Amino acid sequence: MSAEDSLRRAEGLLDRLEKARAELEKVTAAGDSEAAIEVLTELAEIAKEVESELTRARREAEQESG
């Protein structure tokens, strides 16, 4: 996988992150604490995936340049 592929995947994950954030606002406004916890869990998982993709992209970019 190239650094560019990893960055594209990270961008897709950021889109998922934004959708989950919007869902969190919605369930928080509705007072649904169980749903809020589920969304927060999803946000944490997405954040880990973003971090992995960015690390992979950085590593690939270093390999491609050096």
C-alpha positions, 0 to 999 in steps of 0.5 A: 500500500502506498502512502497515498493509499493510506492517506485516502483511507485516513480521509475516509475514516475522517468522514466516518469520524465526522458522521459519528460526531454528528450522531453524538450531538444528536443522541446527546441532545436527545438525552440518550446516554446509552447511545452516546456511550456507543457513539463514543466507543465508535469514535475511539475506534475510528480515532485508533484507525486514523492513527494507524493509517497516518503512521502507515502513510508516514512510514510508506512516505519515508520508504518511498523518499529514502 
